[in-house]
Amino acid sequence: MLSKIQFEQSETIQQPIIDSAHRIFCIDVSGSMFGELPDIRRQLKNKIPTAIRENDYMTLIWFSGKGQFGTIFEHISINDLKDLSNINNAMNKIDQEKVNEILSKIIQNL
């Protein structure tokens, strides 16, 4: 039978230091993906809040056919809801810019 239990104080456990990460997302906006862009945009908007941690940075780039590519935003951090809202607004332009590009090509070929 135990008559006495003795506990020793353990050392304080330190939280690991988490380095920042630069997360790069790339979106295919080529003609074959045109019908999928709203779903891609929605999925990306849902993923960003859980993928980006404090002190992380994010870049969003796009590519299309024939060497077409660009940056929607580069090396930005998300610190609050306003930053997230700005990112969502920038992603909303993905469809708009693609539609404008297609319409421009159609008009040029008339």
Beta strands, then each sheet from edge to edge (+ up, - down):
strand 1: 22-28
strand 2: 57-63
strand 3: 69-76
sheet 1: 1+ 2+ 3-
end
